[in-house]
Amino acid sequence: MRLKKMTILFLASLPVAVGILCNTCFSLRAYRKDLLSDNKDLIDNACFKLGEIKDTAAVKLLLTKILDPRMSTDFRFKGMTVNYCKLSALQKISGVGKGIKLDQFKVDTLTTIFYIDWAIKSGYIKSREEVDIYFYKEGLHIKN
């Protein structure tokens, strides 16, 4: 009798759990898509969220255009470059480099190289050529 009640209770709560999981998957996909946005505030927010949940599937996307020097004016990320936000997310995801002091005002190429090497060693990317780390392209000017 008790087992039957527990089974009914479990089955009744199952749609809620599935709904939460599906919503989480949708959110992850949306945040990963935001990493490729031209909007620096969307990128910064996505970096924060993906870093907090340690989303390893976002590593390659975080490395894409990581040398972005644009600085946010959003109150949550004010004074932080996109580079800083992406490096912060990689630091949280990787669990390494905790002693590295990140520069939030300038593009930090040394730390960027550190996390690219980490991504290669960890198997998230095969080589440096696999990701386009540059924000600016020759002959292309992107507005803030």
Secondary structure by P-SEA (a helix, b strand, c coil): caaaaaaaaaaaaaaaaaaaaaaaaaaaaaaaaaaacccaaaaaaaaaaaaaaccccccccccccccccccccccccccccaaaaaaaaaaaaaccccccccccccccaaaaaaaaaaaaaacccccccccccccccccccccc
